Amino acid sequence: MVFVLLADGFEEMEAICTIDILRRAGIDVKTAGLGGGYIVGSHSVIVKSDIPLGEMDVLGAELIVLPGGPGHKKLLESELVQNNIKKAVESDIKIGAICAAPAVLAKAGVLTGKKATIYTGMENELLDAIYTDADVVVDGNIITGRGPALAMDFALELVKQLKGQDVMEKVKSDMICKN
């Protein structure tokens, strides 16, 4: 099971593209909304979350994904989110964060000494992580991406991490990706 965490102000491309590509790979995905119910994206796209964030079973997850956008601040400030991130990392569960969301991981203290990327101009938010300007960075069980235009690359890397290179290549081929 993969959980995509949504809070008002989430970046729609990063969340919806990731959900779509993971599902194309046959991966079970649920959205977990901070506050539950309907979550409004940064560009006024409204998504009904599958479950309230408080009902998410972290230990039943293979991967937890945090999209960025202005909504990352709500994830950053949520004690529930911070605790779930720490619990996931302690349990060897993969975590993906894109755009501004790697800052949430940094605040949880799970990026210490790890390579990561983040939205341009937010490098200082990575605290004691090792910043790299690569589009997508994998360091152990943590996958980070730089921003909305890279949502597809980020999502495909998540597929690769969960299902392997062959499944990722099949999804790319089916979508007619050129790279």
NUGUMAR-646500 format. One record per residue (C-alpha): residue in one letter; residue number from 1; y, x, z. Coordinates in nm, 4 decimals, m for minus. Layout:
BEGIN
<node r="A" k="NUM" yy="Y" xx="X" zz="Z"/>
...
END
This chain:
BEGIN
<node r="M" k="1" yy="0.0000" xx="0.0000" zz="0.0000"/>
<node r="V" k="2" yy="0.3510" xx="0.1149" zz="m0.0837"/>
<node r="F" k="3" yy="0.6541" xx="m0.0238" zz="0.0971"/>
<node r="V" k="4" yy="0.9991" xx="m0.0104" zz="m0.0630"/>
<node r="L" k="5" yy="1.2673" xx="m0.0499" zz="0.2032"/>
<node r="L" k="6" yy="1.5636" xx="m0.2645" zz="0.1046"/>
<node r="A" k="7" yy="1.8964" xx="m0.3111" zz="0.2815"/>
<node r="D" k="8" yy="2.2086" xx="m0.4861" zz="0.1535"/>
<node r="G" k="9" yy="2.3800" xx="m0.2449" zz="m0.0859"/>
<node r="F" k="10" yy="2.0595" xx="m0.0857" zz="m0.2195"/>
<node r="E" k="11" yy="2.0785" xx="0.0710" zz="m0.5661"/>
<node r="E" k="12" yy="1.8984" xx="m0.1762" zz="m0.7915"/>
<node r="M" k="13" yy="1.7849" xx="0.0695" zz="m1.0590"/>
<node r="E" k="14" yy="1.6224" xx="0.2956" zz="m0.8028"/>
<node r="A" k="15" yy="1.4410" xx="0.0129" zz="m0.6245"/>
<node r="I" k="16" yy="1.3382" xx="m0.2122" zz="m0.9119"/>
<node r="C" k="17" yy="1.2442" xx="0.0640" zz="m1.1549"/>
<node r="T" k="18" yy="1.0288" xx="0.2236" zz="m0.8855"/>
<node r="I" k="19" yy="0.8595" xx="m0.1055" zz="m0.7960"/>
<node r="D" k="20" yy="0.7913" xx="m0.1823" zz="m1.1620"/>
<node r="I" k="21" yy="0.6470" xx="0.1584" zz="m1.2493"/>
<node r="L" k="22" yy="0.4272" xx="0.1731" zz="m0.9393"/>
<node r="R" k="23" yy="0.2894" xx="m0.1717" zz="m1.0203"/>
<node r="R" k="24" yy="0.2256" xx="m0.0681" zz="m1.3828"/>
<node r="A" k="25" yy="0.0051" xx="0.2049" zz="m1.2345"/>
<node r="G" k="26" yy="m0.1935" xx="m0.0567" zz="m1.0430"/>
<node r="I" k="27" yy="m0.0411" xx="0.0292" zz="m0.7066"/>
<node r="D" k="28" yy="0.0121" xx="m0.2482" zz="m0.4509"/>
<node r="V" k="29" yy="0.3833" xx="m0.2599" zz="m0.3625"/>
<node r="K" k="30" yy="0.5701" xx="m0.4722" zz="m0.1103"/>
<node r="T" k="31" yy="0.9405" xx="m0.4810" zz="m0.0427"/>
<node r="A" k="32" yy="1.0401" xx="m0.4701" zz="0.3226"/>
<node r="G" k="33" yy="1.3892" xx="m0.6036" zz="0.3839"/>
<node r="L" k="34" yy="1.6106" xx="m0.4901" zz="0.6663"/>
<node r="G" k="35" yy="1.7001" xx="m0.8294" zz="0.8057"/>
<node r="G" k="36" yy="1.4291" xx="m0.9961" zz="0.5918"/>
<node r="G" k="37" yy="1.4880" xx="m1.2671" zz="0.3326"/>
<node r="Y" k="38" yy="1.7273" xx="m1.2086" zz="0.0477"/>
<node r="I" k="39" yy="1.8785" xx="m0.8638" zz="0.0065"/>
<node r="V" k="40" yy="2.1879" xx="m0.8094" zz="m0.2106"/>
<node r="G" k="41" yy="2.2012" xx="m0.4902" zz="m0.4155"/>
<node r="S" k="42" yy="2.5082" xx="m0.2752" zz="m0.4757"/>
<node r="H" k="43" yy="2.5691" xx="m0.4529" zz="m0.8073"/>
<node r="S" k="44" yy="2.5093" xx="m0.8057" zz="m0.6712"/>
<node r="V" k="45" yy="2.1475" xx="m0.8348" zz="m0.7853"/>
<node r="I" k="46" yy="1.9664" xx="m1.0421" zz="m0.5238"/>
<node r="V" k="47" yy="1.6044" xx="m0.9622" zz="m0.4371"/>
<node r="K" k="48" yy="1.3823" xx="m1.1635" zz="m0.2057"/>
<node r="S" k="49" yy="1.1977" xx="m0.9182" zz="0.0163"/>
<node r="D" k="50" yy="0.8230" xx="m0.9681" zz="0.0533"/>
<node r="I" k="51" yy="0.8374" xx="m0.9116" zz="0.4279"/>
<node r="P" k="52" yy="1.0957" xx="m0.8375" zz="0.6954"/>
<node r="L" k="53" yy="1.1092" xx="m0.4665" zz="0.7727"/>
<node r="G" k="54" yy="0.9894" xx="m0.5336" zz="1.1269"/>
<node r="E" k="55" yy="0.6556" xx="m0.6601" zz="0.9895"/>
<node r="M" k="56" yy="0.5831" xx="m0.3449" zz="0.7898"/>
<node r="D" k="57" yy="0.2606" xx="m0.1706" zz="0.8955"/>
<node r="V" k="58" yy="0.3594" xx="0.1933" zz="0.8554"/>
<node r="L" k="59" yy="0.0096" xx="0.3158" zz="0.9322"/>
<node r="G" k="60" yy="m0.1264" xx="0.0951" zz="0.6523"/>
<node r="A" k="61" yy="0.0960" xx="0.2662" zz="0.3953"/>
<node r="E" k="62" yy="0.0214" xx="0.5371" zz="0.1420"/>
<node r="L" k="63" yy="0.3895" xx="0.5758" zz="0.0632"/>
<node r="I" k="64" yy="0.7251" xx="0.4529" zz="0.1893"/>
<node r="V" k="65" yy="1.0163" xx="0.4532" zz="m0.0569"/>
<node r="L" k="66" yy="1.3868" xx="0.4463" zz="0.0263"/>
<node r="P" k="67" yy="1.6263" xx="0.3699" zz="m0.2596"/>
<node r="G" k="68" yy="1.9823" xx="0.4928" zz="m0.2289"/>
<node r="G" k="69" yy="2.3150" xx="0.3279" zz="m0.2953"/>
<node r="P" k="70" yy="2.5670" xx="0.2255" zz="m0.0288"/>
<node r="G" k="71" yy="2.2829" xx="0.0428" zz="0.1491"/>
<node r="H" k="72" yy="2.1419" xx="0.3787" zz="0.2568"/>
<node r="K" k="73" yy="2.3953" xx="0.3691" zz="0.5422"/>
<node r="K" k="74" yy="2.2230" xx="0.0636" zz="0.6895"/>
<node r="L" k="75" yy="1.8879" xx="0.2439" zz="0.6669"/>
<node r="L" k="76" yy="2.0497" xx="0.5518" zz="0.8221"/>
<node r="E" k="77" yy="2.1788" xx="0.3490" zz="1.1182"/>
<node r="S" k="78" yy="1.8591" xx="0.1515" zz="1.1756"/>
<node r="E" k="79" yy="1.6535" xx="0.2735" zz="1.4711"/>
<node r="L" k="80" yy="1.3562" xx="0.0827" zz="1.3270"/>
<node r="V" k="81" yy="1.3822" xx="0.2734" zz="0.9972"/>
<node r="Q" k="82" yy="1.4267" xx="0.6086" zz="1.1735"/>
<node r="N" k="83" yy="1.1229" xx="0.5462" zz="1.3959"/>
<node r="N" k="84" yy="0.9093" xx="0.4323" zz="1.1005"/>
<node r="I" k="85" yy="1.0005" xx="0.7448" zz="0.9027"/>
<node r="K" k="86" yy="0.9033" xx="0.9704" zz="1.1928"/>
<node r="K" k="87" yy="0.5777" xx="0.7803" zz="1.2462"/>
<node r="A" k="88" yy="0.4951" xx="0.8041" zz="0.8737"/>
<node r="V" k="89" yy="0.5522" xx="1.1793" zz="0.8612"/>
<node r="E" k="90" yy="0.3479" xx="1.2339" zz="1.1786"/>
<node r="S" k="91" yy="0.0644" xx="1.0364" zz="1.0139"/>
<node r="D" k="92" yy="0.0756" xx="1.2328" zz="0.6827"/>
<node r="I" k="93" yy="0.2059" xx="0.9322" zz="0.4876"/>
<node r="K" k="94" yy="0.4099" xx="1.0160" zz="0.1787"/>
<node r="I" k="95" yy="0.7803" xx="0.9324" zz="0.1759"/>
<node r="G" k="96" yy="1.0036" xx="0.9042" zz="m0.1296"/>
<node r="A" k="97" yy="1.3823" xx="0.8903" zz="m0.1123"/>
<node r="I" k="98" yy="1.6286" xx="0.8901" zz="m0.3995"/>
<node r="C" k="99" yy="2.0042" xx="0.9211" zz="m0.4459"/>
<node r="A" k="100" yy="2.1755" xx="0.8996" zz="m0.1041"/>
<node r="A" k="101" yy="1.8552" xx="0.8051" zz="0.0822"/>
<node r="P" k="102" yy="1.7380" xx="1.1632" zz="0.1492"/>
<node r="A" k="103" yy="2.0209" xx="1.1628" zz="0.4082"/>
<node r="V" k="104" yy="1.8169" xx="0.9027" zz="0.5986"/>
<node r="L" k="105" yy="1.5208" xx="1.1409" zz="0.6048"/>
<node r="A" k="106" yy="1.7443" xx="1.4267" zz="0.7182"/>
<node r="K" k="107" yy="1.8770" xx="1.2207" zz="1.0086"/>
<node r="A" k="108" yy="1.5178" xx="1.1413" zz="1.1104"/>
<node r="G" k="109" yy="1.4592" xx="1.5175" zz="1.1258"/>
<node r="V" k="110" yy="1.1773" xx="1.5207" zz="0.8715"/>
<node r="L" k="111" yy="1.3453" xx="1.7493" zz="0.6156"/>
<node r="T" k="112" yy="1.3826" xx="2.0549" zz="0.8399"/>
<node r="G" k="113" yy="1.2941" xx="2.3599" zz="0.6297"/>
<node r="K" k="114" yy="1.1795" xx="2.1439" zz="0.3360"/>
<node r="K" k="115" yy="1.3126" xx="2.1536" zz="m0.0188"/>
<node r="A" k="116" yy="1.4958" xx="1.8358" zz="m0.1157"/>
<node r="T" k="117" yy="1.7559" xx="1.6979" zz="m0.3511"/>
<node r="I" k="118" yy="2.0210" xx="1.4307" zz="m0.3051"/>
<node r="Y" k="119" yy="2.3009" xx="1.2596" zz="m0.4970"/>
<node r="T" k="120" yy="2.5619" xx="1.5084" zz="m0.6210"/>
<node r="G" k="121" yy="2.8324" xx="1.5705" zz="m0.3624"/>
<node r="M" k="122" yy="2.6132" xx="1.4736" zz="m0.0665"/>
<node r="E" k="123" yy="2.4414" xx="1.8100" zz="m0.0248"/>
<node r="N" k="124" yy="2.5788" xx="1.8547" zz="0.3308"/>
<node r="E" k="125" yy="2.3990" xx="1.5336" zz="0.4342"/>
<node r="L" k="126" yy="2.0663" xx="1.7170" zz="0.3994"/>
<node r="L" k="127" yy="2.1471" xx="1.9029" zz="0.7224"/>
<node r="D" k="128" yy="1.8768" xx="2.1702" zz="0.7709"/>
<node r="A" k="129" yy="1.6805" xx="2.1002" zz="0.4515"/>
<node r="I" k="130" yy="1.6751" xx="2.3489" zz="0.1641"/>
<node r="Y" k="131" yy="1.8906" xx="2.1879" zz="m0.1058"/>
<node r="T" k="132" yy="1.7892" xx="2.2168" zz="m0.4701"/>
<node r="D" k="133" yy="1.9690" xx="2.0563" zz="m0.7632"/>
<node r="A" k="134" yy="1.6444" xx="1.9642" zz="m0.9415"/>
<node r="D" k="135" yy="1.6137" xx="1.6022" zz="m1.0586"/>
<node r="V" k="136" yy="1.3003" xx="1.5354" zz="m0.8521"/>
<node r="V" k="137" yy="1.1666" xx="1.7580" zz="m0.5744"/>
<node r="V" k="138" yy="0.8240" xx="1.7475" zz="m0.4104"/>
<node r="D" k="139" yy="0.7697" xx="1.9365" zz="m0.0867"/>
<node r="G" k="140" yy="0.4460" xx="1.8388" zz="0.0819"/>
<node r="N" k="141" yy="0.4440" xx="1.4630" zz="0.1402"/>
<node r="I" k="142" yy="0.8170" xx="1.4216" zz="0.0755"/>
<node r="I" k="143" yy="0.9492" xx="1.3379" zz="m0.2700"/>
<node r="T" k="144" yy="1.3241" xx="1.3231" zz="m0.3325"/>
<node r="G" k="145" yy="1.5288" xx="1.2311" zz="m0.6389"/>
<node r="R" k="146" yy="1.8968" xx="1.2728" zz="m0.7309"/>
<node r="G" k="147" yy="2.0197" xx="0.9356" zz="m0.8564"/>
<node r="P" k="148" yy="1.9970" xx="0.6150" zz="m1.0599"/>
<node r="A" k="149" yy="1.9616" xx="0.7762" zz="m1.4035"/>
<node r="L" k="150" yy="1.6580" xx="0.9624" zz="m1.2701"/>
<node r="A" k="151" yy="1.4854" xx="0.6579" zz="m1.1201"/>
<node r="M" k="152" yy="1.2157" xx="0.6584" zz="m1.3880"/>
<node r="D" k="153" yy="1.1378" xx="1.0285" zz="m1.3396"/>
<node r="F" k="154" yy="1.1280" xx="0.9726" zz="m0.9638"/>
<node r="A" k="155" yy="0.8958" xx="0.6719" zz="m0.9941"/>
<node r="L" k="156" yy="0.6638" xx="0.8533" zz="m1.2339"/>
<node r="E" k="157" yy="0.6390" xx="1.1429" zz="m0.9876"/>
<node r="L" k="158" yy="0.5449" xx="0.8925" zz="m0.7164"/>
<node r="V" k="159" yy="0.2669" xx="0.7633" zz="m0.9442"/>
<node r="K" k="160" yy="0.1500" xx="1.1199" zz="m1.0012"/>
<node r="Q" k="161" yy="0.1457" xx="1.1874" zz="m0.6268"/>
<node r="L" k="162" yy="m0.0598" xx="0.8715" zz="m0.5568"/>
<node r="K" k="163" yy="m0.2838" xx="0.8375" zz="m0.8639"/>
<node r="G" k="164" yy="m0.2754" xx="1.1731" zz="m1.0406"/>
<node r="Q" k="165" yy="m0.1466" xx="1.3197" zz="m1.3653"/>
<node r="D" k="166" yy="m0.3711" xx="1.1120" zz="m1.5958"/>
<node r="V" k="167" yy="m0.2540" xx="0.7763" zz="m1.4582"/>
<node r="M" k="168" yy="0.1071" xx="0.8926" zz="m1.4695"/>
<node r="E" k="169" yy="0.0661" xx="1.0007" zz="m1.8340"/>
<node r="K" k="170" yy="m0.0929" xx="0.6643" zz="m1.9210"/>
<node r="V" k="171" yy="0.1994" xx="0.4743" zz="m1.7663"/>
<node r="K" k="172" yy="0.4442" xx="0.6976" zz="m1.9562"/>
<node r="S" k="173" yy="0.2559" xx="0.6428" zz="m2.2818"/>
<node r="D" k="174" yy="0.2401" xx="0.2654" zz="m2.2338"/>
<node r="M" k="175" yy="0.6177" xx="0.2568" zz="m2.1777"/>
<node r="I" k="176" yy="0.6751" xx="0.4827" zz="m2.4833"/>
<node r="C" k="177" yy="0.8477" xx="0.7535" zz="m2.2798"/>
<node r="K" k="178" yy="0.9461" xx="1.0429" zz="m2.5043"/>
<node r="N" k="179" yy="0.9443" xx="1.3142" zz="m2.2375"/>
END
